[in-house]
C-alpha cells in the first residue's frame, strides 16, 4: 500500500513544485512538508483537506486507500 508521504511527494513532483511552494499554498512550513513526505509526522484533518483540495484529489487517494485520484 502506498503511504501518504509517497503519494504527497509524487503529487508534488508531478507538478514540479518545491516544498516551499506547497507549504506556502497550504499554510505550513517547508519542514512540515518534509516530515509528511518522510512519514515522520501525520497531517491534521485540516491539512489533509487542504492538500486534497490543492491537488484536486480525493482524501482516499491522498492517504493511499484508493488508486483512483478522482473525487466522487
Buried (B, 14 or more C-beta within 10 A) or exposed (E): EBBBBBBBBEBBEEEEBEBEEBBBBBEBEBEBBBBBBEEEBEBEEEBBBBBBEBBEBBBBBBBBEBEEBEEE
